[in-house]
């Protein structure tokens, strides 16, 4: 059950496909569904005032040229604050927690990523990991 998530064409969320979910029928009566859940890395970023346009380009370039090549990368989203335009929320979907904390963070790619986006930071980003509890259909 490996492989990458499929990007939902409308919402941009990694979605379940045959590589991520399988079903089997037991005893002709009970349906057992095995779902591999992804890990969400949530990064709260504050940048220097007046740098939004340059940071918009840098974060997209950094994710698409560095992070997207990492083992276990499944997809990403970046949102910019409306009330606080220097605040960004980066969501990265990983196959496993270790794909982020070990495979990526302990690789040379992490330094390459930070070289692209780090100069914009007003303070160190806050990073947390989450697992899915429920979602809309």
N, C-alpha and C positions, 0 to 999 in steps of 0.2 A: 504494500500500500504506500508507495512513494509518489513522487511527482509534485508538480506545482499546482497551486490553486488556479482556478480559471477566473479571470477578471469579469465580473458581471458588467454587461455592456452599458447599463443605464446608471447604476449606483456606484460602480467602481469598487465594490467589495469583493474580496476573494470568496468564491462560493464553492459549495460542495459539488464534486463531480465523481465519476466512477473511480478515479484514482484516490479519492479521499473517503468515499463511503462505500460500504458493501452491505448487502443484505443476504441472509440465508433463511431458508424455511426449515424449521425443526418439527418433526412429527406431523407434517402437513397442517399444523394448526398454529404454531407460534412463529411469529416473524421476529428475528433477531437482527438488529441494525447496529453495526459497528461504525462509529463515526470518529475519525481522527480529528481532534480539535487543534486549532492553531493557537499560538501564543501571540498576544498583542503586546507590543512594546509601545508605551505611551511616553512621548518626550515633550516636556513643557519647556519651550525655548523663549528667552527674552533677548532681543537684539538691541543694538545701539539705535537711538532715534534717527530717523531720516534715511535709514539703510534698507527699507523694505524692498524696493525694486531690485537692488543688487542681490539681496538675500534670497528673494524669490527665485532668481536665476541660479544662484549658488546651491541652494538646497535641492532643487530639482536635478541639477547636474550631478551633485554629489550622490544622491540616491541612485540615479539611473546609471551612472558610470562606475560607482564603487559598490554601494550596498547591494544593488540588484544582482551583482555577480556572486554574492556570498552564498555559501552552503545554507540551505534551509530558508532562503528568502522567498516569501509568498506574494508580497504586494505591499503597497504603501498608500497613504493619504497625507496631505499637508493642508492644514487650515490656518488662516491668519485671523487674529482677533479683530472684531469690528470696534468694540469700545476701547480696546488696547491694541492698536495696530503694530506695536513692537513685540507682541506676543504671538507665538506660533505653537500649534500642536501638531507634532509629527506622529503618525501612527504607522508602525511597521509590523507586518504579519510574518511570523516565523513558524517553521514546522515544529521546532522544539525550543525550549528555553536555552539549552546549551548551544544551539545554532547561533544565538545572539551572544550569550555571555562568554562562551569559549571560542567557538569557531570564528566569529567575527571580531569580538573585542580583543582577543589575544593574537590577532593576525596583523600583518603590515597594512591591510586595507583600512583598519580603524584609524591609523595615523593619517592615511591619505584622505579619508572622510573628514577628519578634524582639521586638516590643512585647508580644506575647501570652505567649511562652514564656521570653524572656530573663531576666525578673526572678527566675525559679526557679533559674537556673544557679549551681552552686557554682564552676564553672570553665568556660572556653570548651569547647564540644563538639568532639570529634574527628570529622572528616568525611572519608570516603574513597569512591571509586567503584569498582564492580566490573562485569565482564561475565561472563555465564554460560558455564561450561565444560561442565557436565553437570547433569542432574537426574533424579530418579526419575520413573517413568511413572505 
